[in-house]
Amino acid sequence: MTAARRPRRAPLSCAVTAITGLLGCGGDAPAPGELGPRVVPALTAALAAAEASQAPWRCGALDRDALPPAGPLGASAMGWEVVERTLRGPATAPSTIAFVGDAAAAAPATVDAAIQLRGQLEAAGVDLVVVVGGMGDESDELVEILAPLARGAPWPTVSIPGARASAPVHAEAVAALRADGVAIVDGGQVRFVELTDVTVATLPGLAAVGQLAAGVDGCGHADDDLAALRAAWPGPAERAAVLAGIRAPRAPSNRGVGGVQAGDRALAKELARPGGRALDAYVHPSLDGRPAAPGRRARADDAPPASIAVGPLDAEPALDLAGGRITPSAMLLEVTDDGLRWRPVTPPPAPGSP
């Protein structure tokens, strides 16, 4: 399976080799006046190739080489099918979407939280589950934590590659679940989900290789990929438009250490930039460990998209940036007649847990 388009690695030693050849190492030295015109272009090209070798997998590009497996998803998610890079659902409305992320690993307490959350999602009549990364590092971890949410569910699950697992590992885990009959797709390959009243798009990975745990094997994107996504946005204008990704934008609701406003300024600028499909909401993992408070947004609102933070599913003991205990949670987003409404949900303790 082709994970994404990425330049072939070109180690810096290749640049050194090219330049030493021009300098005449082991042979005759170049004549005076010839060195500059010959070395500068070669040095520029060699360093550019070395820099390109440090780029992560370009998961965010719409023109990737590999298309996701096409066709119906499976018996549990009836009426859903993949067409090129779009997952299309049955004609039902209003829609309810659950966003989940940051399980960190398949720890027993976290798997129990996922099992308890599954019951809540069924009770809420969820139509779609979107995973916003951070679920584990290895393929078997990802399979173990995604299975309780997706296996046999009446909804499809879209798993977006995040900052932890490498792009090939994430693709391997999704493919293993899909081969076992689970209605799940890779959010690095399927980029749009069309429901009757809302279109959800994915922005996989991060923009900076230094923020990816897997380094150059991680999943990356550029701001140009977001612009291309908005330009290619499918469906009628009356549908709500929701983007889900891993980067958190600079926004008043996103707080870092000490409660100061935090997030990615460049992403916030791109989300609000004129041109392409205007967005109603951008859903992403929480920066401080706490989910967004319940809220709503009217469709007629001309402000930048609502920034909706998803709390971690990780049930291992941990503190948020304010020193409070982190409680595992997910985010429910409901499409209403006049806009969007969202609220966090916390899974109950597993039976027999302290």
C-alpha positions, 0 to 999 in steps of 0.5 A: 500500500502506498502511504503517500508521496514523499521525496526519496531521501538524499543524505547530506553526504550526497551533497558533500560528495557532489561538492568535493567532486567540483572542488577537484578532490583527488584530481586537478583543481579548477582554474581561478574564476571557475569555482564560484559559478560551478559550486554555488548552483550545485551547493544550492541544489544539494542542500535543497535535496537534503532538506527535502529528505527531512519532509514527512509523508505528505498525507495532507495532499489531495493528489496522493498516488494511492486511492483508498479501497472503493465500495461499500464499507460493510454490513454494520454501516449500511448505506455507506460507501467510498468513492475515490476520496469521499465517504458517502452516507445514507440520506438521514438528518439531522446528523450527530458526529462523535470526535475522539482522540489522544488515547495515547496507548491501549492501556487497560483503563483506556480500553475500558473507557472506549468500551463504555463510550461505545454505549454512550455513542449508541444511545446518542444515535451517532452517525459517524465517529472521527478519530483525531489522532493520538491513539497509539504508536504501534499497529497492534495498539491502534487496532486494540483501541480502535476496535471497541469504537468501530467493530460492529458499529452502525456508524463508520469510523474515520481515523485521521493520522496524528502525531504519534504513529508513523503514516505506514503504521497507521495505514497498516492498522486501519487496513487490518481492521478493514480486512476483518470487516470493520467499517473504518477508513484511513482519514489520510486517504479518505478526505471528505465525508458527505452526510445529508446536512454536513460535510466533514473533511480531514487534515491529517498530520502536522506541518512541522516534522519536529512535532511528529513522534515518528519524524520523517516517517510521520504524517505531514501537510502544508498550508497549501494542502488546506487551501486545496481542500477548501477549494475542492470542497464537495456538496451544496453550500447549505450543508454545514462544513466541518474540518477535523485535524490534529493541529490546534489553531490560535484561538481564544478558547485554546489555552496553554501553560498559565492559561495564556492563549495558545495554538498555531497562528499560521493555521488560524490565518489559513482557516479564516482566509477568504476563498474556497469553502467557508468553514463552520467549525474546526475540531482538533485535540485539546492543548491543555487536556480539557475539552471545549465547553458546550457551545453552539454556532449559527450558520449565518455567523461570518466569524472564523470557524469555531475551534472545538477542542476534543479532550483525551480518551486516555484514562491513565492518571494525568493532570491538565495544565491547570493541575486538575485531573484529566477525565477521559472524554469525547465530543459530540457535534450535532447539526441543527436547523440553524447551525451546530451544537456541541458538548463533551461526553464522559464515559462512565467508570467500567463495572468493578472499577474503583 
